[in-house]
């Protein structure tokens, strides 16, 4: 989970250390640090690992978790790449500055020889219905949802070069991660980001990296090979990808099973499965805001709630994980499969493992609600667990890039000694300490 606690330069802060220290106090088996950018480019208060200057801060994070968990928690860094995305522009600004005027626009308006300013003014004056006839689908999208780069934009040299640049970027980021002392790396090939887009059925690149499954998986396998070459024998290399994109024309579980076998063949140490979370079906953002990939049907499947679906959020991805696990095992591989999504109590988690539907259970929102729930289970004090209510209060904060907290504890004990509050002074930033004795 991205908690928005890094500096704007991507550096570890005291708030980042406190966030992960609090989770580590519950002694989970594995703690995966938030999606961390592999490029050295501005990306807001998101952790980054795209330069050696980030290593000291990440090393402090490792030391903090080791101490808080008594060395019992393995610490992985999730490495991610993403392409450029712009905020939804104001209509006048879009037509005055952003839209590239083409001969097609001039022809549609009968303004072949007019000055560009006249063409822009004419476009600005068109009705919504007429605009849909004059602008291309991508131009309309840039107006109504903000411009978004795709891996299929082969007219852009840096997009065309992704197969050349990404393996080294990921490998160098992994090397820094290991140098900082992490136990391993989780490659982020899921949701709305670069590597997931290469795996998608919507990827129709014609350069050998799109189209058929074996072409779509080519770059992910090249990234894995590059990272594996930099991975010491005593470190973990896993990846997270989608069991189902849940978008029209997107990849489904049969694709995911195929990819899982290929990833296992490539020697990854675990396969962590997610679902949905795509830009393609996300709601149009307000003017001045960026599109958020967890607002449409696929986003709901990624982070379902208890208030908008009769089926509820509880373990709804498990069947997909089970199918992929059976395919991977059937191909002769024993690579552990991680399932996640609405997992919130011991009986549910243990049942998944006992039935062989997954090898490892991951839980984000429940762990945010109660970072000590693992420890409470171990001590036989399950009745004291603070159970997540799955209202996605936390996700709404994430959407607004505010420091993520939980509504079950962020207004509790605000006057406690040493409690750290958010900028408003109305929310605490870490869960209250639990006294086990």
MIKOL-677447 format. One line per field, with one value per residue (C-alpha): residue in three letters; z, y, x. Coordinates in steps of 0.05 Angstrom, whole numbers, plus 5000, padded with zeros to 4 digits. Example, Ala and Ser with C-alpha at 12.3 -4.5 7.8 and 13.67 -1.06 7.14 Angstrom:
REM residues 2
aa: ALA SER
z: 5156 5143
y: 4910 4979
x: 5246 5273
This chain:
REM residues 437
aa: UNK UNK UNK UNK UNK UNK UNK UNK UNK UNK UNK UNK UNK UNK UNK UNK UNK UNK UNK UNK UNK UNK UNK UNK UNK UNK UNK UNK UNK UNK UNK UNK UNK UNK UNK UNK UNK UNK UNK UNK UNK UNK UNK UNK UNK UNK UNK UNK UNK UNK UNK UNK UNK UNK UNK UNK UNK UNK UNK UNK UNK UNK UNK UNK UNK UNK UNK UNK UNK UNK UNK UNK UNK UNK UNK UNK UNK UNK UNK UNK UNK UNK UNK UNK UNK UNK UNK UNK UNK UNK UNK UNK UNK UNK UNK UNK UNK UNK UNK UNK UNK UNK UNK UNK UNK UNK UNK UNK UNK UNK UNK UNK UNK UNK UNK UNK UNK UNK UNK UNK UNK UNK UNK UNK UNK UNK UNK UNK UNK UNK UNK UNK UNK UNK UNK UNK UNK UNK UNK UNK UNK UNK UNK UNK UNK UNK UNK UNK UNK UNK UNK UNK UNK UNK UNK UNK UNK UNK UNK UNK UNK UNK UNK UNK UNK UNK UNK UNK UNK UNK UNK UNK UNK UNK UNK UNK UNK UNK UNK UNK UNK UNK UNK UNK UNK UNK UNK UNK UNK UNK UNK UNK UNK UNK UNK UNK UNK UNK UNK UNK UNK UNK UNK UNK UNK UNK UNK UNK UNK UNK UNK UNK UNK UNK UNK UNK UNK UNK UNK UNK UNK UNK UNK UNK UNK UNK UNK UNK UNK UNK UNK UNK UNK UNK UNK UNK UNK UNK UNK UNK UNK UNK UNK UNK UNK UNK UNK UNK UNK UNK UNK UNK UNK UNK UNK UNK UNK UNK UNK UNK UNK UNK UNK UNK UNK UNK UNK UNK UNK UNK UNK UNK UNK UNK UNK UNK UNK UNK UNK UNK UNK UNK UNK UNK UNK UNK UNK UNK UNK UNK UNK UNK UNK UNK UNK UNK UNK UNK UNK UNK UNK UNK UNK UNK UNK UNK UNK UNK UNK UNK UNK UNK UNK UNK UNK UNK UNK UNK UNK UNK UNK UNK UNK UNK UNK UNK UNK UNK UNK UNK UNK UNK UNK UNK UNK UNK UNK UNK UNK UNK UNK UNK UNK UNK UNK UNK UNK UNK UNK UNK UNK UNK UNK UNK UNK UNK UNK UNK UNK UNK UNK UNK UNK UNK UNK UNK UNK UNK UNK UNK UNK UNK UNK UNK UNK UNK UNK UNK UNK UNK UNK UNK UNK UNK UNK UNK UNK UNK UNK UNK UNK UNK UNK UNK UNK UNK UNK UNK UNK UNK UNK UNK UNK UNK UNK UNK UNK UNK UNK UNK UNK UNK UNK UNK UNK UNK UNK UNK UNK UNK UNK UNK UNK UNK UNK UNK UNK UNK UNK UNK UNK UNK UNK UNK UNK UNK UNK
z: 5000 4982 5044 5014 5067 5026 5007 4940 4919 4936 4999 5062 5118 5192 5176 5128 5181 5233 5184 5170 5241 5264 5215 5234 5308 5290 5262 5196 5157 5100 5094 5023 5020 4976 4900 4892 4827 4789 4750 4776 4756 4796 4820 4882 4953 4927 4947 4893 4881 4815 4841 4891 4934 4957 4986 5055 5069 5047 5091 5151 5133 5133 5201 5229 5208 5231 5301 5307 5286 5324 5257 5245 5185 5115 5080 5005 4962 4907 4844 4794 4728 4702 4641 4637 4656 4656 4695 4660 4629 4628 4561 4538 4558 4520 4455 4463 4483 4485 4423 4363 4302 4244 4171 4192 4238 4183 4133 4181 4194 4122 4147 4104 4097 4162 4216 4272 4322 4280 4277 4353 4364 4318 4354 4421 4396 4374 4410 4448 4393 4337 4375 4377 4301 4292 4346 4347 4404 4436 4429 4463 4518 4530 4536 4580 4621 4614 4567 4582 4549 4528 4513 4444 4427 4380 4348 4412 4412 4487 4485 4425 4465 4528 4513 4511 4573 4623 4638 4660 4699 4738 4747 4773 4820 4847 4857 4900 4938 4956 4973 5022 5057 5035 5034 4964 4909 4885 4812 4801 4737 4758 4752 4707 4700 4647 4655 4664 4599 4562 4588 4569 4510 4490 4475 4399 4389 4324 4344 4375 4443 4431 4401 4417 4489 4476 4450 4506 4559 4524 4558 4627 4619 4597 4658 4703 4672 4681 4753 4768 4743 4797 4852 4904 4920 4990 4965 4940 4872 4864 4823 4827 4767 4748 4750 4709 4680 4684 4624 4555 4511 4568 4593 4633 4679 4622 4602 4675 4681 4618 4645 4713 4682 4642 4703 4743 4687 4691 4763 4804 4877 4884 4843 4878 4845 4841 4799 4759 4775 4704 4672 4614 4653 4706 4718 4684 4735 4753 4716 4746 4773 4745 4727 4783 4762 4820 4805 4752 4751 4747 4804 4846 4834 4857 4922 4933 4990 5032 5010 4935 4918 4947 4940 4985 4985 5022 4985 4918 4882 4913 4858 4806 4848 4855 4780 4767 4822 4792 4724 4751 4793 4734 4692 4742 4782 4857 4856 4914 4895 4938 4941 4967 4968 5026 5072 5144 5194 5213 5193 5124 5113 5141 5099 5035 5052 5075 5011 4969 4935 4950 4986 5019 5041 5036 5069 5062 5088 5147 5166 5162 5208 5257 5247 5306 5280 5263 5333 5365 5326 5348 5420 5417 5426 5362 5397 5406 5331 5302 5239 5175 5154 5081 5070 5032 5074 5065 4990 4986 5021 4972 4913 4939 4954 5027 5081 5086 5153 5178 5203 5259 5294 5265 5314 5374 5429 5395 5461 5475 5489 5426 5378 5309 5275 5203 5178 5201 5271 5267 5248 5278 5227 5259 5296 5372 5405 5429 5496 5492 5567
y: 5000 5069 5112 5178 5191 5198 5265 5296 5273 5200 5196 5156 5201 5191 5180 5124 5091 5097 5068 5005 4999 4994 4938 4901 4902 4852 4805 4786 4732 4780 4855 4883 4956 5000 5007 5041 5076 5049 5113 5176 5221 5266 5225 5260 5231 5160 5121 5114 5069 5097 5124 5106 5166 5129 5071 5102 5117 5048 5018 5055 5026 4955 4967 4994 4934 4884 4915 4922 4850 4820 4795 4752 4790 4784 4852 4859 4921 4925 4956 4991 5029 5074 5118 5191 5212 5282 5315 5329 5398 5456 5459 5527 5506 5441 5474 5533 5495 5420 5395 5385 5413 5365 5367 5325 5380 5432 5388 5374 5449 5472 5514 5486 5553 5586 5607 5557 5605 5607 5531 5526 5577 5540 5474 5508 5532 5464 5427 5363 5323 5355 5348 5273 5274 5318 5293 5224 5177 5192 5267 5262 5220 5272 5325 5286 5242 5272 5249 5180 5146 5073 5019 5016 5088 5066 5134 5158 5138 5127 5081 5043 5035 5006 4935 4961 5006 4970 4907 4949 4998 4941 4904 4966 4981 4910 4914 4977 4942 4884 4933 4968 4901 4879 4805 4810 4845 4839 4861 4898 4872 4886 4938 4999 5003 4990 4916 4898 4935 4892 4829 4855 4828 4901 4904 4900 4924 4897 4894 4825 4850 4850 4809 4734 4712 4690 4759 4796 4757 4769 4834 4811 4750 4793 4837 4776 4750 4816 4822 4749 4762 4814 4774 4739 4667 4684 4736 4729 4749 4747 4784 4809 4805 4801 4739 4777 4848 4854 4901 4892 4856 4848 4787 4734 4677 4631 4683 4689 4614 4614 4672 4639 4577 4619 4660 4596 4569 4633 4618 4669 4651 4667 4691 4742 4751 4812 4830 4890 4962 4988 5057 5034 5032 5083 5141 5207 5252 5322 5379 5388 5317 5254 5191 5139 5066 5040 5077 5033 4960 4933 4979 4952 4881 4903 4933 4911 4939 4915 4969 4963 4889 4834 4785 4826 4831 4768 4724 4737 4726 4658 4616 4650 4639 4566 4557 4589 4548 4484 4503 4520 4456 4416 4441 4412 4474 4485 4561 4588 4625 4684 4703 4768 4807 4814 4766 4786 4728 4665 4614 4644 4648 4578 4549 4576 4543 4478 4471 4483 4546 4584 4574 4642 4690 4766 4818 4893 4928 4881 4892 4967 4960 4919 4912 4863 4813 4761 4765 4763 4699 4667 4684 4657 4725 4730 4762 4825 4834 4900 4875 4916 4940 4945 5014 5036 5098 5085 5079 5146 5178 5145 5172 5242 5229 5242 5203 5137 5117 5074 5102 5049 5081 5148 5189 5146 5170 5234 5260 5200 5215 5216 5206 5235 5271 5290 5362 5378 5353 5312 5243 5200 5168 5100 5052 5054 5006 4940 4914 4838 4828
x: 5000 5026 5019 5044 5096 5160 5189 5172 5241 5225 5267 5251 5224 5214 5140 5158 5201 5145 5094 5134 5158 5086 5071 5135 5115 5060 5114 5083 5121 5135 5126 5125 5144 5100 5107 5174 5194 5254 5267 5301 5244 5196 5136 5111 5115 5127 5189 5242 5301 5325 5392 5446 5427 5364 5404 5420 5346 5324 5379 5349 5282 5311 5344 5278 5238 5291 5292 5216 5202 5260 5287 5225 5197 5226 5227 5215 5214 5162 5193 5148 5151 5097 5088 5069 4999 4972 4916 4850 4859 4813 4777 4806 4876 4870 4850 4897 4960 4957 4920 4966 4929 4928 4906 4846 4822 4829 4792 4735 4726 4738 4796 4852 4889 4868 4917 4927 4896 4832 4829 4838 4783 4736 4749 4737 4668 4644 4587 4603 4568 4608 4673 4663 4661 4722 4771 4802 4788 4856 4846 4778 4808 4862 4808 4760 4808 4878 4933 4960 5019 5010 5061 5031 5050 5106 5109 5144 5218 5221 5160 5189 5254 5221 5245 5316 5313 5268 5309 5369 5326 5294 5360 5396 5338 5340 5415 5406 5351 5397 5452 5405 5396 5327 5312 5285 5247 5176 5170 5105 5074 5002 4947 4952 5027 5080 5095 5021 5007 5057 5022 4953 4913 4905 4980 4983 5055 5082 5156 5155 5132 5057 5001 5006 5017 5089 5105 5069 5107 5174 5194 5171 5215 5274 5264 5263 5327 5362 5340 5357 5428 5435 5401 5445 5429 5404 5354 5282 5257 5182 5131 5059 5014 4940 4897 4845 4846 4770 4766 4736 4786 4835 4872 4835 4853 4875 4926 4948 4957 5001 5042 5048 5079 5128 5147 5157 5200 5241 5257 5218 5210 5136 5076 5032 4964 4920 4860 4836 4856 4861 4857 4814 4748 4764 4717 4734 4770 4750 4785 4854 4858 4891 4853 4854 4854 4812 4746 4715 4692 4763 4783 4726 4751 4819 4793 4721 4680 4622 4575 4569 4566 4522 4579 4624 4699 4717 4766 4734 4801 4816 4784 4828 4890 4871 4865 4932 4965 4938 4964 5034 5037 5010 5068 5116 5133 5125 5131 5090 5026 5004 4930 4901 4836 4788 4825 4813 4810 4847 4794 4787 4863 4876 4820 4851 4917 4886 4846 4908 4880 4944 5010 5014 4961 4971 4928 4934 4872 4863 4936 4924 4864 4904 4980 4981 4930 4983 5011 4942 4927 4992 4977 4906 4876 4836 4777 4820 4832 4807 4773 4773 4703 4723 4692 4755 4764 4839 4833 4796 4855 4903 4863 4873 4947 4935 4972 4936 4906 4848 4782 4781 4841 4862 4820 4837 4884 4904 4931 4976 5049 5093 5033 5048 4990 4978 4984 4913 4925 4861 4888 4942 4989 5001 4957 4956 5006 4977 4998 5003 5011
